[in-house]
């Protein structure tokens, strides 16, 4: 009976030691998992910030492109207006030249 009790105590001590090892392993795994979660959350936050910054840059570039396009369209319209005005003045000048030539030929 004494021998049986000693065997059971030894087995109980072995089981307690094994349980302590399992608890340490579990604690280590939890700590590693928590560290990984924190790294991933940090990386996610940094990636979200980078994405927001990229979207902001893209939006700014699109706005700048739209402003440049509008400015170029306005400049093109002004150049077209000046061309029409110059052509009109040239036509009027040619008409006046023809009238003077006809008058001179008539003399």
C-alpha positions in Angstrom: 0.0 0.0 0.0 2.9 2.3 0.9 4.6 1.5 -2.4 1.3 2.1 -4.3 1.0 5.5 -2.6 4.6 6.4 -3.5 3.9 5.4 -7.1 0.8 7.5 -7.3 2.6 10.5 -5.7 5.4 10.1 -8.3 2.9 9.9 -11.1 1.1 12.9 -9.6 4.4 14.9 -9.5 5.1 13.9 -13.1 1.6 15.0 -14.2 2.0 18.3 -12.3 5.4 18.9 -14.0 3.9 18.0 -17.4 1.0 20.4 -16.7 3.4 23.2 -15.8 5.3 22.6 -19.0 2.0 22.7 -21.0 1.1 25.9 -19.2 4.5 27.5 -20.0 4.2 26.3 -23.7 0.6 27.8 -23.8 1.8 31.0 -22.3 4.7 31.2 -24.7 2.3 30.5 -27.6 -0.1 33.2 -26.4 2.7 35.7 -26.1 4.0 34.9 -29.6 0.4 35.1 -31.0 -0.1 38.5 -29.2 3.2 39.8 -30.6 2.2 38.6 -34.1 -1.2 40.3 -33.8 0.4 43.6 -32.8 2.8 43.4 -35.7 0.0 42.7 -38.1 -2.1 45.5 -36.7 0.8 47.9 -37.0 1.5 46.8 -40.6 -2.3 47.1 -41.4 -2.3 50.6 -40.0 0.8 51.6 -41.9 -0.6 50.1 -45.1 -4.0 51.9 -44.6 -2.1 55.2 -44.1 0.0 54.6 -47.2 -3.1 53.8 -49.2 -4.8 57.0 -48.0 -1.8 59.0 -48.9 -1.6 57.4 -52.3 -5.3 58.2 -52.9 -4.7 61.7 -51.8 -1.8 62.1 -54.2 -3.8 60.6 -57.0 -6.7 62.9 -56.3 -4.3 65.9 -56.2 -2.7 64.8 -59.5 -6.1 64.4 -61.1 -7.2 67.9 -59.9 -4.0 69.4 -61.3 -4.4 67.5 -64.6 -8.0 68.8 -64.8 -6.8 72.4 -64.1 -4.1 72.1 -66.8 -6.5 70.7 -69.3 -9.0 73.5 -68.6 -6.2 76.1 -68.9 -5.0 74.5 -72.2 -8.6 74.5 -73.5 -9.0 78.1 -72.7 -5.7 79.0 -74.3 -6.7 77.0 -77.4 -10.0 78.8 -77.6 -8.3 82.2 -77.3 -5.8 81.2 -80.0 -8.7 80.1 -82.2 -10.5 83.4 -81.6 -7.3 85.3 -82.5 -6.9 83.2 -85.7 -10.4 84.0 -86.8 -9.9 87.6 -86.0 -6.6 87.7 -88.0 -8.2 85.9 -90.9 -11.0 88.3 -90.9 -8.6 91.3 -90.8 -6.6 89.7 -93.6 -9.8 89.2 -95.7 -10.8 92.8 -95.1 -7.3 94.0 -96.0 -7.3 91.9 -99.2 -10.7 93.3 -100.0 -9.5 96.9 -99.5 -6.4 96.1 -101.6 -8.6 94.7 -104.4 -10.8 97.9 -104.3 -7.7 100.1 -104.5 -6.3 98.1 -107.4 -9.6 98.3 -109.2 -9.8 102.0 -108.7 -6.2 102.4 -109.9 -6.9 100.2 -112.9 -10.0 102.3 -113.6 -8.0 105.5 -113.8 
